[in-house]
């Protein structure tokens, strides 16, 4: 895996972690579930776009 892909995946993970933390702090369990469900597809897009 290239360093660029690793960087993009790390940034994606950081963005999702921040969004999840905000959602938890706000008591938005619906948003927590939505973000958790979206993350694998978002990560897969990063991987497939680079191919």
Secondary structure, 3 states (H helix, E strand, C coil): CCHHHHHHHHHHHHHHHHHHHHHHHCCCHHHHHHHHHHHHHHHHHHHHHCC
